[in-house]
């Protein structure tokens, strides 16, 4: 999704996970109208700021990940697929097999005593080739 241009006047609809207990709705929907203002240097690449002049919150910082619609044009957000765990077997010293698990891309674990104690081990280092 392209970030709206600073200076443009838009109406944006956003959707966030609901934090209300006892409510059947999974999401809260918000409608905001205002003028897009220049982004601050600390903004993430997918954020933009909308000057709404609302009391208490005159400027809203909006992530495009939560945008459902801008000026009547709907945006379909694909839900991120969680990374799957991958398990490998590594033959340690003394011919002991250890299970090495890669979780979420770059998170590694091993079922050896060294990893349980230090949160790192030589089996992962050797397996990854470092």
Beta strands, then each sheet from edge to edge (+ up, - down):
strand 1: 9-17
strand 2: 27-37
strand 3: 47-54
strand 4: 57-63
strand 5: 67-70
strand 6: 73-74
strand 7: 86-91
strand 8: 97-103
strand 9: 107-110
sheet 1: 4+ 3- 2+ 1- 5+ 6-
sheet 2: 7+ 8- 9+
end
